[in-house]
Amino acid sequence: MLVGGAIVVTLAFMGAEVYDDVVDEAGLANLDKPALALSEGLRNPWLNSAVTAFTNIGGGVGMPIVGSILTAWLTWAGRTWRPLILVGGAAAASVTATTFGKKLFGRTRPDHTDAVPPYEDSPSFPSGHTLNTTVVIGLVVYLTCLQIHRTVARVSMITAGAIFIIAMGLSRVFLGHHWLTDVIAGWLLGLAWVGIVILAHRLFHVIRHLEHAGPAPTFDHPLLREEPGGDTTAG
């Protein structure tokens, strides 16, 4: 728990540092224009269409659909409401924080002349696609790893999830819809939020263990409670 807490604090601190760089137009912010220029040099009609189709997966329509499908599968496979509660609650908080964060910071996106249509006009910092994808996919990977025990399978899941999250962020820069620092902040803040949710989940189980309450309830084994006579019955 201490190690996890330290990682969360570090990620949040790094996210704050990225914001300071953006405000001061220094540090990592110096990479924004070179990254955009590099992306413009790589574009071609076929690649633009492919990246646009991919980035739509992380949008306001695509990610809720993908997240709902993955969460429903995890809920059914694990016979527990845990994925619905963790992923659903974390995603709702993430979207809300992203919306308010964008309005609070009010950063302008790259010019439309440097972007691939369809254009976006909402504030730029942080990248909502990146942050929300990091939260949803990060928790899906975590919950999946809880249900599988083979090391190879777990490493494969983590690798696939990391590649998807990184690719989603880079797609925003490639299309000129976000600055690189918007994406970096989205990664850091998303991972920090994932870390907080995982810590809360682990703390829940630690408390249950200390209270000798048994495992968390599932569909097949609902909540158990101690009766006055000492018998344990299903609730």
Backbone hydrogen bonds, N-H to C=O, Kabsch-Sander energy under -0.5 kcal/mol:
donor,donor_aa,acceptor,acceptor_aa,energy
5,G,1,M,-2.6
6,A,2,L,-2.3
7,I,3,V,-2.1
8,V,4,G,-2.3
9,V,5,G,-2.4
10,T,6,A,-2.2
11,L,7,I,-2.6
12,A,8,V,-2.5
13,F,9,V,-2.5
14,M,10,T,-2.5
15,G,11,L,-2.2
16,A,12,A,-2.0
17,E,13,F,-2.0
18,V,14,M,-2.1
19,Y,15,G,-1.9
20,D,16,A,-2.2
21,D,17,E,-2.2
22,V,18,V,-2.1
23,V,19,Y,-2.6
24,D,20,D,-2.7
25,E,21,D,-1.0
26,A,21,D,-2.1
29,A,26,A,-2.0
30,N,27,G,-1.7
31,L,28,L,-2.2
32,D,29,A,-1.2
35,A,31,L,-2.3
36,L,32,D,-2.0
37,A,33,K,-2.7
38,L,34,P,-2.4
39,S,35,A,-2.0
40,E,36,L,-2.2
41,G,37,A,-1.5
42,L,38,L,-0.9
42,L,39,S,-0.8
43,R,39,S,-0.8
43,R,40,E,-0.5
48,N,44,N,-3.0
49,S,45,P,-1.9
50,A,46,W,-2.1
51,V,47,L,-2.7
52,T,48,N,-2.1
53,A,49,S,-2.2
54,F,50,A,-2.0
55,T,51,V,-2.9
56,N,52,T,-1.6
57,I,54,F,-1.5
58,G,55,T,-1.1
59,G,56,N,-1.3
62,G,56,N,-0.7
63,M,59,G,-1.7
65,I,61,V,-1.4
66,V,62,G,-2.7
67,G,63,M,-3.4
68,S,64,P,-2.1
69,I,65,I,-2.3
70,L,66,V,-2.5
71,T,67,G,-2.5
72,A,68,S,-2.6
73,W,69,I,-2.2
74,L,70,L,-2.4
75,T,71,T,-2.5
76,W,72,A,-2.3
77,A,73,W,-3.1
78,G,74,L,-2.3
79,R,75,T,-0.8
80,T,75,T,-1.2
85,I,81,W,-2.2
86,L,82,R,-2.8
87,V,83,P,-2.4
88,G,83,P,-0.7
88,G,84,L,-1.2
89,G,85,I,-1.8
90,A,86,L,-2.4
91,A,87,V,-2.7
92,A,88,G,-2.1
93,A,89,G,-2.1
94,S,90,A,-2.3
95,V,91,A,-2.7
96,T,92,A,-2.0
97,A,93,A,-2.6
98,T,94,S,-2.5
99,T,95,V,-2.3
100,F,96,T,-2.2
101,G,97,A,-2.6
102,K,98,T,-2.6
103,K,99,T,-1.7
104,L,100,F,-2.4
105,F,101,G,-2.7
106,G,102,K,-2.7
114,D,111,D,-1.8
115,A,112,H,-1.5
116,V,175,L,-2.8
124,S,107,R,-2.9
127,S,182,D,-1.8
128,G,126,P,-0.6
131,L,127,S,-2.6
132,N,128,G,-2.6
133,T,129,H,-1.9
134,T,130,T,-2.3
135,V,131,L,-2.0
136,V,132,N,-2.5
137,I,133,T,-2.4
138,G,133,T,-0.5
138,G,134,T,-1.7
139,L,135,V,-2.1
140,V,136,V,-2.2
141,V,137,I,-2.6
142,Y,138,G,-2.0
143,L,139,L,-2.8
144,T,140,V,-2.3
145,C,141,V,-2.4
146,L,142,Y,-1.1
147,Q,143,L,-0.7
147,Q,144,T,-1.2
148,I,144,T,-1.0
154,R,150,R,-2.2
155,V,151,T,-2.8
156,S,152,V,-2.2
157,M,153,A,-2.2
158,I,154,R,-2.6
159,T,155,V,-2.5
160,A,156,S,-2.6
161,G,157,M,-2.6
162,A,158,I,-2.4
163,I,159,T,-2.5
164,F,160,A,-2.2
165,I,161,G,-2.4
166,I,162,A,-2.7
167,A,163,I,-2.7
168,M,164,F,-2.3
169,G,165,I,-1.9
170,L,166,I,-2.5
171,S,167,A,-2.1
172,R,168,M,-1.0
172,R,169,G,-0.7
173,V,169,G,-1.1
174,F,170,L,-2.8
175,L,171,S,-2.0
176,G,173,V,-1.1
177,H,172,R,-2.0
178,H,172,R,-1.3
182,D,179,W,-0.5
183,V,179,W,-1.4
184,I,180,L,-2.5
185,A,181,T,-2.2
186,G,182,D,-1.7
187,W,183,V,-2.5
188,L,184,I,-2.5
189,L,185,A,-2.8
190,G,186,G,-2.1
191,L,187,W,-2.6
192,A,188,L,-2.2
193,W,189,L,-2.2
194,V,190,G,-2.4
195,G,191,L,-2.5
196,I,192,A,-2.0
197,V,193,W,-2.3
198,I,194,V,-2.6
199,L,195,G,-2.5
200,A,196,I,-2.4
201,H,197,V,-2.2
202,R,198,I,-2.8
203,L,199,L,-2.7
204,F,200,A,-1.9
205,H,201,H,-1.6
206,V,202,R,-2.2
207,I,203,L,-2.6
208,R,204,F,-2.1
209,H,205,H,-2.2
210,L,206,V,-2.5
211,E,207,I,-2.0
212,H,209,H,-1.2
213,A,208,R,-2.9
218,T,221,H,-2.3
219,F,79,R,-3.7
225,R,233,T,-1.7
227,E,231,D,-2.9
230,G,227,E,-2.5
233,T,225,R,-1.5
233,T,231,D,-0.5
235,G,223,L,-3.1
